[in-house]
């Protein structure tokens, strides 16, 4: 194997890939530039509309913002727009599929690339767990419409609440007056784990979504939400919006203005998918024009839809009653749309509500596609990191028949399933939003560093306002990240350390993996050109031999 030029000398942790090297790696894929602004906007909407609106909206309204969750969406959308502009500039400069991980490697150095990659695990992997918990809620809800939910998932009680057996996480978060507790439920979310297992099984087999299928799913999700809005408007009780901003309880982040910002930090999760547009920059017809239009257009459309859905949801159901993993199902059931009932002997009361059934089916379909996209993105991030030598080569091992990174997909599928089965959606959502906001801040910082170090570089798209806009993006994203991090420290000091322990343990595992493996096997540090095709003799060799014992094709 021929070696690439040795990297620039300097602090080992801050070795950077050259932009030329990144562009060479991108050119190796020979992707066709076929996506226009409408395709990119559709891709963004398809990735954004998921668990954030179908799942977390009810949690945030009931525990943090009340009806003012509409303002939380606006705040989170503005922060995402600032980060989105920075993504657009980097995507036009480095039109690669590696997205934020690759941007960090080219602008800030290897240790930042590792941090970004580890944050993307939170953004994709844990987000998939969150979606799976919401997905299970809609599955149980639709089964109850057929009168078989209680037989399969009988209701069980646990300290502070109740939930369906085999569809409730092992650990549950219960909000008491001024404190939170995390009781054990005696069951786990088997339904969510099965959902993740099915998605990862499809990914191993090489199932992918074409642009037409993605567009169809986008249409289904939008129709579902617009139907919910259109039908629900006539059932809105304006009294449920009073007070619009509930009085604070004295606990940080519970209602009041602080609750709006805390809600924005949590609901930041709802915008996770917009960066999928930047990953498609290598396939855009005109990245300098199409990527910004795709990112900002998707953010604008989704923010309007989110605000309208939140308005109807909190107008139909009092916000304190929306603490459910399937809040839209709760609102639809509360409407009691008797005009849409059709006879069904097995259903409770002998009738099935057709509108409710179709909306829940749409939600399940949409959440399934989001799980697929998130798990796909996670496995590909690990694949890229493994190709760079920062993770065991097994994560980049391609199945000889299906041509997919099968070992990484299976390993990640198991880990994501465990998280979905054992942890409550509130903790999962906090971890995702924290990781995402921090990752977006690093992307904004990358723009600043690239402008300082390479002012001469051609930039087909430039962030309006330049460094000032990127700096505002950093401030906005870190502020929202702090709104998730500070409560973790407060709970650790006052009532329960579990959320902070999970975050600290996750960070410690990442540090150990990099120190024990990535630092020593980095191909950039060894001067190895990863664009040369390589194979490994066996999965065992991939885990045990690192990058020095690789066969050439």
SULRA-V849663 format. One record per backbone hydrogen bond with DSSP energy under -1.0 kcal/mol. NH is the residue of the N-H (numbers start at 0). CO is the residue of the C=O. E is the energy in kcal/mol with one decimal. If there is no record, write none. Layout:
nh->(NH,NH)
co->(CO,CO)
e->(E,E)
//
This chain:
nh->(3,13,14,16,21,22,23,24,25,26,27,28,33,33,34,39,40,41,42,43,44,45,46,47,48,53,54,55,59,60,61,62,63,64,65,67,67,68,69,70,71,72,73,74,75,76,77,78,79,80,81,82,83,84,85,86,87,88,89,90,91,92,93,95,100,102,103,104,105,106,107,108,109,110,112,113,114,115,116,117,118,119,121,122,123,124,125,127,128,129,130,131,132,133,134,135,136,137,138,139,140,141,142,143,144,146,147,151,152,155,157,160,162,164,166,169,170,171,173,175,180,184,188,189,190,192,193,194,195,196,197,198,199,200,201,202,203,204,206,213,214,215,216,217,218,219,220,221,222,223,224,225,226,227,228,229,230,231,232,234,235,236,239,240,241,248,253,254,255,258,259,260,261,262,263,264,265,266,268,269,270,271,273,274,275,276,278,280,282,283,284,288,289,290,292,293,294,295,296,297,298,299,300,301,302,303,304,305,306,307,308,309,310,311,312,313,314,315,316,320,321,323,329,330,331,332,333,334,337,339,340,341,343,346,349,351,353,356,357,358,359,360,361,362,363,364,365,366,367,368,369,370,371,372,373,374,375,376,377,378,379,380,381,382,383,384,385,386,387,388,389,394,395,396,398,402,405,408,409,410,411,412,413,414,415,416,417,418,419,420,421,422,427,428,429,430,431,432,433,434,435,436,437,438,439,440,441,442,443,444,445,446,447,448,449,450,451,452,453,456,465,467,469,470,471,472,473,474,475,476,477,478,479,480,481,482,483,484,485,488,489,490,491,492,493,494,495,500,501,502,503,504,505,506,507,508,509,510,511,512,513,514,515,516,517,518,520,522,525,527,531,534,541,542,543,544,550,552)
co->(526,10,11,104,17,18,19,20,21,22,23,25,31,282,282,35,36,37,38,39,40,41,42,43,44,49,50,50,55,56,57,58,59,59,60,64,243,65,66,67,67,68,69,70,71,72,73,74,75,76,77,78,79,80,81,82,83,84,85,86,87,88,89,93,97,98,99,100,101,102,103,103,14,12,108,109,110,111,112,113,114,115,117,118,119,120,120,123,124,125,126,127,128,129,130,131,132,133,134,135,136,137,138,139,140,143,142,147,148,162,160,157,155,153,163,420,421,182,180,178,173,169,420,187,165,188,189,190,191,192,193,194,195,196,197,198,199,200,201,209,210,211,212,213,214,215,216,217,218,219,220,221,222,223,224,225,226,227,228,231,232,314,236,237,238,253,250,63,245,254,255,256,257,258,259,260,261,262,265,266,267,268,270,271,272,273,274,277,279,280,34,285,285,286,288,289,290,291,292,293,294,295,296,297,298,299,300,301,302,303,304,305,306,307,308,309,310,311,312,317,318,321,325,326,327,328,329,330,335,336,337,351,349,343,346,341,339,352,353,354,355,356,357,358,359,360,361,362,363,364,365,366,367,368,369,370,371,372,373,374,375,376,377,378,379,380,381,382,383,385,384,391,392,393,403,398,403,404,405,406,407,408,409,410,411,412,413,414,415,416,417,418,423,424,425,426,427,428,429,430,431,432,433,434,435,436,437,438,439,440,441,442,443,444,445,446,447,448,449,453,462,464,465,466,467,468,469,470,471,472,473,474,475,476,477,478,480,480,481,484,485,486,487,488,489,490,490,496,497,498,499,500,501,502,503,504,505,506,507,508,509,510,511,512,512,513,516,387,521,522,528,550,537,538,539,540,534,532)
e->(-2.1,-1.5,-1.1,-1.8,-2.2,-2.6,-1.8,-2.2,-2.2,-2.3,-1.3,-1.3,-1.3,-1.1,-2.8,-2.3,-2.5,-2.6,-2.4,-2.4,-2.7,-2.6,-1.9,-2.4,-2.6,-2.5,-2.3,-2.2,-2.5,-2.5,-2.2,-1.7,-2.5,-2.0,-1.1,-1.3,-1.1,-1.6,-1.4,-1.2,-1.4,-2.0,-1.3,-2.4,-2.5,-2.4,-2.2,-2.0,-2.2,-2.1,-2.1,-2.0,-3.0,-2.0,-1.3,-2.5,-2.2,-1.9,-2.2,-2.7,-1.9,-1.5,-3.5,-2.6,-1.0,-2.4,-2.4,-1.8,-1.9,-1.3,-2.4,-1.9,-1.4,-2.8,-2.0,-2.7,-2.3,-2.9,-2.8,-2.7,-2.4,-2.4,-1.1,-2.4,-2.9,-1.1,-1.7,-2.3,-1.5,-2.3,-2.7,-2.2,-1.9,-2.0,-3.0,-2.3,-1.5,-1.8,-2.2,-2.5,-1.9,-2.5,-2.0,-1.9,-1.0,-1.1,-2.0,-1.7,-4.0,-3.1,-2.9,-2.6,-2.4,-2.6,-1.7,-1.2,-2.7,-2.3,-2.9,-2.9,-2.3,-2.9,-2.1,-1.8,-1.9,-1.8,-2.3,-2.0,-2.1,-2.4,-2.5,-2.0,-2.7,-2.1,-1.9,-2.0,-2.2,-1.6,-2.4,-2.5,-2.4,-2.1,-2.3,-2.4,-2.3,-2.2,-2.6,-2.5,-2.6,-2.4,-2.3,-3.0,-2.6,-2.2,-2.5,-3.2,-2.9,-2.3,-1.7,-1.7,-1.3,-2.8,-2.6,-1.8,-1.5,-1.6,-2.2,-2.0,-1.7,-1.2,-1.3,-1.8,-2.5,-2.6,-2.3,-2.1,-1.9,-3.3,-1.7,-2.5,-1.9,-1.7,-1.7,-1.0,-2.1,-1.7,-1.4,-1.6,-1.8,-1.4,-2.8,-1.5,-3.5,-1.3,-1.6,-2.8,-2.7,-2.6,-2.2,-1.9,-2.2,-2.4,-2.4,-2.4,-2.3,-2.0,-2.2,-3.1,-2.5,-2.1,-2.7,-2.7,-2.2,-2.2,-2.8,-2.5,-1.2,-2.0,-2.3,-2.7,-1.5,-2.5,-1.7,-2.4,-2.7,-2.5,-2.0,-1.5,-2.3,-1.9,-1.6,-2.6,-2.6,-1.0,-2.6,-3.2,-2.8,-2.4,-2.5,-2.4,-2.2,-2.3,-2.4,-2.3,-2.6,-2.7,-2.7,-2.8,-2.2,-2.0,-1.9,-2.5,-2.1,-2.4,-2.9,-2.6,-2.3,-2.7,-2.4,-2.3,-2.0,-1.9,-2.2,-2.2,-2.3,-2.4,-2.5,-2.2,-1.5,-1.2,-2.2,-2.0,-1.9,-1.4,-2.8,-1.9,-2.2,-1.9,-2.3,-2.7,-2.5,-2.1,-2.1,-2.0,-3.0,-2.2,-2.1,-2.1,-2.4,-2.2,-2.0,-2.3,-2.0,-2.7,-1.9,-2.3,-2.3,-2.5,-2.5,-2.4,-2.8,-2.5,-2.0,-2.2,-2.5,-1.8,-1.8,-1.8,-2.1,-2.2,-2.0,-1.5,-1.4,-2.4,-2.5,-2.0,-1.9,-2.6,-2.4,-1.3,-2.6,-1.4,-2.0,-2.6,-2.5,-2.2,-2.1,-2.4,-2.7,-2.5,-2.7,-2.2,-2.1,-2.4,-2.4,-1.4,-1.2,-2.2,-2.9,-1.5,-2.4,-2.9,-1.9,-1.8,-2.1,-2.0,-1.8,-2.7,-2.4,-2.1,-3.2,-2.6,-2.2,-2.5,-2.4,-2.4,-2.1,-2.2,-2.4,-2.4,-2.1,-2.6,-2.9,-2.3,-1.4,-3.3,-1.7,-2.6,-1.2,-2.6,-1.3,-2.0,-1.9,-1.8,-2.1,-2.8,-1.1,-1.1)
//
